[in-house]
């Protein structure tokens, strides 16, 4: 899940200063869950923009705007509104905004209403936690399903640093050391022998951007 936060409304209004008719695009998945791009947020944005003198020409919420097929289905239902618009304000992550740009038939200005923060898992209480850095070289099989690249501020691959104190991280004394958590998990699973293997430095070419995956 991509975690987003809404930009301050004044920043959004400022970005729209040269545009009068605005189409709103939300997201039925991540941004809806984050409460940044679902129906309540689009309706509130419509109210705020109209109060700032803008005309909201229309809105839609694709189930997944980052998926071209799902985006196009919703855009097809709103062709007239899009044709009358000066710009599109996207209440979704940067992937949603760029997906719209790639599939826009009217060459509209595309502007983000959200800041994309991080990829996360959501717990049963609705809290979000970043647990994967999408580094392209997963080590969860040897670290007990706990990612040191993300959870350790130093991204260490071969155990804790010298600053670990009583199981806590030197960067944040309230935070458990990732490698202490890994040790306890491997101990519980009787796999401590995995800690004897020296991990080579990461191949950072695998995390170079931009990525692409060509499907046959």
ZIGIJO-V646949 format. One record per backbone hydrogen bond with DSSP energy under -1.0 kcal/mol. NH is the residue of the N-H (numbers start at 1). CO is the residue of the C=O. E is the energy in kcal/mol with one decimal. If there is no record, write none. Layout:
nh: [NH:NH]
co: [CO:CO]
e: [E:E]
This chain:
nh: [3:5:7:12:13:14:15:17:19:22:23:24:25:26:27:28:33:34:36:37:42:43:44:45:46:47:48:49:50:51:53:54:55:57:60:67:71:72:73:74:75:76:78:82:83:84:85:86:87:88:89:90:91:92:97:98:99:100:101:102:103:109:111:113:115:117:120:121:123:126:129:142:145:146:151:152:155:164:165:168:169:175:177:181:182:183:184:185:186:187:188:189:190:191:194:195:196:197:204:206:208]
co: [118:115:113:8:9:10:11:14:16:55:87:58:89:60:37:62:29:30:31:31:38:39:40:41:42:43:44:45:46:47:50:49:20:22:24:64:67:68:69:70:71:72:75:78:79:80:82:21:21:109:23:111:25:90:93:94:95:96:97:98:99:86:88:90:5:3:1:129:127:123:121:139:140:143:147:148:152:161:168:165:175:172:167:177:178:179:180:181:182:183:184:185:187:186:191:192:193:194:202:203:205]
e: [-3.6:-1.9:-3.0:-1.8:-2.8:-2.5:-1.9:-1.4:-2.2:-3.3:-2.4:-2.5:-2.5:-2.8:-2.3:-2.8:-2.3:-2.4:-3.1:-1.7:-2.3:-2.4:-2.0:-2.4:-2.5:-2.0:-2.4:-2.9:-2.4:-1.8:-1.5:-2.8:-2.9:-1.7:-1.8:-2.2:-2.4:-3.0:-1.5:-1.3:-2.5:-2.3:-1.5:-2.5:-2.6:-1.3:-1.3:-3.1:-1.6:-3.0:-2.9:-2.9:-3.5:-1.2:-1.8:-2.3:-2.2:-2.0:-1.9:-2.2:-1.2:-1.1:-3.0:-2.7:-3.1:-3.6:-2.7:-2.5:-2.3:-1.8:-2.5:-1.9:-2.2:-1.2:-2.5:-1.4:-1.9:-1.3:-2.2:-1.9:-2.7:-2.1:-2.8:-2.0:-2.3:-2.3:-2.4:-2.1:-2.8:-2.7:-2.2:-1.8:-1.1:-3.3:-2.0:-1.8:-1.5:-1.1:-1.2:-2.0:-1.2]
